[in-house]
Amino acid sequence: MNDAQSERAPNARPLEDLYDGNRFHADLYTDPQIFELEIERIYNQGWVWVAHESEIPDAGDFKTTHVGRTPVIVNRGKDGAVNVLLNRCRHRGATVCDRNQGNARAFTCPYHAWSYGLDGRLIGIPFAEGYAGVLDKANFPLIALKVGVYRGLVFASMNDMVEPLDDFLGDAKPWIDLFLHQGGGFPLKVAGAHKFRFTGNWKIQLENTTDGYHFPFVHRTFVDSLPEETAKGFTAFMREEGPYVRALGNGHSVAVFFPDTVDLSQDDEAPVPPQFEELAAQLSEDYPPERVRWILRAINGAGFNLNLFPNIGLSAAFLRELKPLAVDRTEIRHMALVMDGGPEEANRMRLRIHEKFQGAGGFGSPDDMAAWERVQIGAGASHDDVWIMLNRGLNREVDDGEGHLQAHVTDETGMREAYSMWKRMMVR
């Protein structure tokens, strides 16, 4: 297939015509053929986030996940290196690990008991005489993916020729660094995760992470549950000049909702909020005043959401991973972050805040999911002229002085960046 038109059904639009910088056709949500190409060209060819290093701190620690729809094992080797291995026995193709996470010295296929080391080497075959002169174990390790790690974020690629991870992350890296300042001087670690699935295309969620426009409408019940002064802060960004969304290149973007809390390591010497006075008194027994203020600022997380194309969001005080399952089926995994070694009560507060909004019984996730599923239903309308508008803020985008487009936080600059990357990877 040498051109975009030949890859589509005879009456379908060519891929290059599906996004024009201003809108995209609903086929991007509903066409199974497009979805298969996305798996092949985006998830199988580029960098995909697979883990946070705190999920595999010790030798033998592992988690299972997917790169696109390909099952993989992420583990910490005996040498401390991070390995990402195809979760598929080289004999008959069965998965060799079916646990979500744990610790192991080796992975053994349950079908015929071929066993593999943490680095993927084939180390054992039962009744090996049947393979004498037929098979050399050295030639049949678990297939290893290319691995890149930046500040604890682990990425993998099925493409050995993929660009260096540093180049791919590019100008998103300083924002990753800022996100880590919410540790209050401690490292961040994943404290737990929960997942859910929604009936909708993966890109609907990808758009959501830097979509400030929806917040006061979709999340009205959350805002109404807050104290009056706090609630004002969650709606004020709709009208204020300061909050912004910025394209960062390679599909990445950042939405800054609260500019004063972008860098939590910067001490503003603000008075301790009334709800934290008791905690501040406790912390003062072990930490100097400036460190106490930093820990208190860190409880609510960073004042921005960072979207890393194609599948991970660094949002306030948690990580949000998306997994494409089918053209109209997506899995979301929310990972709560805490201060590793930090004060127990401060971490407990962080978890309670996470539960209230992103938890399984929280305000945020159910409302978001309902909105996403309504988008999918509408995208399936039986009409040829079904386009998704992506033009909010085109009239007020500016250059941020470093070559990035920037607009108000309610604008769709971040989404246009993601779809520009989508088109770059999809159209050949």
N, C-alpha and C positions, 0 to 999 in steps of 0.2 A: 504494500500500500504506500504509494509515493506522495499522495496529496490528501488534504483533509477531506475533500468531497468523497473520495473513494472509500473512506472509513465509515461513512454514514449510510443509512438506508437511502435508496434512490431519490426519494422525495424530501429528504431531510436537509436542513441548512448546513453548509460547511461549518466546521468548527470555528474558523476565524470570524464568521459572521454572528456568532452567538453572544459575543461581548464586544461592545463598541466604546467602552470607557464611560458611558452614560447610563447604560442599561444592559441587562442580559436576558436571554430567552429562558422561559421556565423549563425548557428541555434540560437545562443543567441540573435541575432537581429531579427530573422524572424519567429521563432516557437511560435505560439499562446499558445501552451500548456506550454512552458517554461515561457512565460509572466504571465500566470495565477498562476503558482507556485511562481513566484517572488512576485506577489501581496500578496499571502498567507503567504509566509515564510519570506520575507524581510520587506514589508511595513505593514503587519498586525501583525507581531511578534516583530519587533524591534522599535527603536526610530526613529521618523520622525520629521523634523523641520516643524513648522507650523506658526510661527510669530516672529516678533521682538516686545519687550514690548512697544516700542514707538508707535506702531500701535494701542495700546489699553491703553492709559495713564490714563484714568479716569473711575470711576465706571460706568458701563453700556456700555462702548465702546466695540465694537465687530467687528470681521471680519469673513467671511466664507471662507473656503478653503477645502482641502481634505487630508486625510491620505491614500495614495495610491489612490484608487478610491472611498473611503468612505467619504461622505460629513460631515464636522464638522463645529461647531461654536466655535471660540476662543473668550472669553470675559473676561472683568475685573469685578469681582463680587463686591457687596457692601462692602465686607470686605477687598477689595484690592487684593484678590487672583485671580490667572489666572485659568479659567476653560476652558476645551476643551470638548464639548458635541457633541454627535452624532446628526447631523441635520436630525432627523427623528422622527416624532410624534409616540408615543407609541400606538396610536389608530389604524390608518389605514396606517401608514408609510409615509405620505407626509412630505416633508421638511417643517420646521417651520420658516425658514428664507431664503429669496431669494435675499437679498441685499448683495453687496460685503463687505460693512462696514457701520458703523453708531453708533448710541447710542440708547439703548432701556432699558426699565424697565422690560420687559418680552418678551417672544417669543410666538406668537399665531399662531397655525396652521390655514391656510386659508380654510381648507376643512370642519372641524367641530368645529373649534374655541377652541380646547383644548389649554390651556395656561400654560406656564412654566416660573419659575423664572430664574434669571441669574445663579443660582447654579444648575439648571435643575429640581428643584422640580415641580411636577404637582400641580398648584395652582388654576386652574379653569376648570370646565367641564360644558358646557351649559346643562340646563334641567337635572340636576344631579339625579332627582328622578328615571330616567330610569336605574340607576346603583345602587340603594339602595340595600344593602346586596349582591351586585354582585362584586363591585370593591372598593378597598381601594386606594385612591389617593397616599398614601405614598409608595405604591409598584410599581408605574409607573412613575418614573422620566425619563427625558432624560438620556440616557446612558452616563456616564462620562468616559472619557479616562484618563489614567495615565498621569500626567503632570510633566515635569522637566524643570527647568529654569537655564541657566548658562549665566551670564553676559549679560542679556537682550535677549538672544536667547531662544525661547520657543520651546520645543519639546513635542511630545505626543506619546503615545503607546497604542495600543489596547490590549496589553498583560500585564495583571496585574503582571505577574511573570518576566517581563523584568529586566535585570540587572540595577543597579543604573546608572543614567545618568552620574555621575562623572566617573564611571568605563568605560562606553562606550566611552566617549570623550577622556579619558586617556591623552596621550601625545599631543593631539591636543589643550588642554586647554591653555598652555602657548602661543600658536600662536593666539588663540582667544584674549587673553589679549593684545598681541602686536598689533593686528588689531585695537583694541579700542583706541590705542594711536593716531590714526589719527584724533581724535576729537580736537586736539590742546588744550587740557585741558578742553574741554566741552564734555558733553555726546553726543553720536551719536543718530540721529533719522532718521527714514524713511521719506523722503520728498515727495515721490510719487513713483508710479510704473507703468510700462507698461508691457504688455504680448503679446506673439505671439506663434503660434503653427508651428511645422515643421513635415514633413512626415518622421519620423525616430524613432528608438528605443531610449528609455530614457538613456541607457548606453553609447550611442554615445556622448551625451552631458556630461555625468558624466566624461568621459575620458578627455574631452576638457579642463576642468578648470586647470589641471596641465600639459597640453601638450604645452611645449615651442617650440617644433619642427615645428609646423605649422605656427607660427606667421608671419615671414617675407614673407611667400608665400601667405597664405590666406589673410593676411591683408596688402598686398603691397600698395593698394590704400590709406590706412590710413597713412602708413609710408611716402608715397610720398607727402601727404598733409601737413606734418610737416616742420618747419624750419630745415635747414640742420643739425645744431648741435643737435637738439632734435631727429631728425630721426636717427642719428648715435647711440644714446643711446638705441633706440628700436631694433637695429639689432646687436649691439655689444655683447649682452649676448650670441649670437649663437657661438661666437668664444672665449669668455673669460673663464678663469678657475673658477672664483668666483661663478657665478650663479649655483644653484643646485636644485634638486628635492629630497625630502626625504619622505620615508614611515613612517607613525606615528602610525600604528597599527589600528585594527578594521576597515580597509577600508579607513582611513583618510590619507591625504598626503598634502604636501605643496611644491609649486614651488616658489623659490626665484629668481626673475629676477634682482632685484637691491639690492644687499646686504647692501649697504650704507643706505637704507631707510627701513630696517626691523623694527627698533625701532625709530619711529618718535619723541619720547620724548627725545631722546638723542641729545643734542645741538652740532652740528659740527662747529658752529660759522662761517659757510660759508658765503661769501658775498651774498647780496640779488640779485637774478637774475634780469636782466634788465626789464623783463616783469612784475615784481612784485614791482618795485621801487615806483611807485605811491601809490599802496596799502600799502606798508610798511610805507610810510610817514603818511598815514591816521591812520594806526593802532598804530603808535608810540605815538599818542595823548592820547591813552587809556591804552596801555600795555607797560610793560618794554621790552627792546630789546630781551631778551631770549624768552619771550612769543611771540613776533612778529615773530621771526624766526620759532618757533614751528608751529604757525598758517600757515605760508607760506609753510612750509614743508608738512603740512597736506592737502593742496589744491589738490595735485595729488594723495593722498591716499597712502596706504602702498605699499611697493615694492615687494609684494608677493601675490599669490593666495592660499587660503586654501580650500581644498575639504573635506567636512564632509559627510561621507557615510550615507544614500544613495542619499540625495536630495538637499543639499544646498552648495553653494560656497560663500566664503568670498573673494571677488576679488577686489584688489586695493581700490576703493572707493564705492563699491556697493555690494549688495547681489544678488545672482542668485539662484532662486529656480526652480527645475524641477518637473513636475508632469507627471507621466506615465498615458496616456489615453488608449492606445492600444499597441499592439506589434510594430506597425509602426506609432504611433502618440504620440507626446509629447508636453506639454505646458511649456513654459519658462516664468518666471516672474522676471523682473529686478527691483530692488528697489534702487533708488538713496539715498545715505546717506549724511547728512549734520551735521554741528556742532550745536547742540541744544543750542540756546542762543548765538551762535558765531556771528562774524561780518558778516553783510549782504552781503557785497561785496565779501568776501572770499567764502561764501556759493554760491553766484551767479556764481563765477568762477568754483567751483566744479561741479555745475549743467551743465554749458556749456561744460566742459570736458566730463561729463557723456553722454550728448546728442550727442556729436561728435562721440563717439565710440559705446556706447551701446544704444543710443536713437533709437526710431522707424525709424528715417530717418538718422541714423548714419552710419559710415563706418563698424563697427565691426559685429553687429548682422546679417545683410543680407549676408555678406560673410561667416560667420560661418554657417548659416542655409543652404546655397547652398552646402557647403562642407559636412555637415551632411546628407543631403538628397541624395547626390551622393553616400555616403557610404551605405545607406540603399538600393539604387538601385543595387549597385554592390553585396551586400550581398544576394540579391535574385536571383543570377545567378543559372541557372539550371545545377548544377554540384555538385557532391558529395564531391569533394575535395576543398571546399571553407573555407579556414582558415584565420583568422585575425592575423597578426603577432604582437607580443607583446614582442619582444626580444631586442629592442634597449637599449644599455647601460649595458646589462648583463656582458659585458667584462670589465666594469670599475665601477661596484658597490662596495662600501666600507661600512664598519661599521662606523657610525658617532661617536662612542665612548660611545653611550648610548643605543646600541642595535638596532638602526634603520639603514636600508639600505639607502644609499645616492648615487646619481650619478649626472652627468651633467644635467642642467635644460632642455635640449632637449631630455633626455632619458625617458624611459617609466616605471620607478620605481613606480611612483604614480599609474599608471594604473594597474600594477601587484598587488599592495596592494589592490586596489578596487576589483579586480577579485578574489583574495585570500579570501577576506571577503565574496564575492558573493558565492564562492564555500562552505565556512564554513556554511553559512546560508541555502544554497539550498540542499546540499547533506546530507541525513540522513541514 
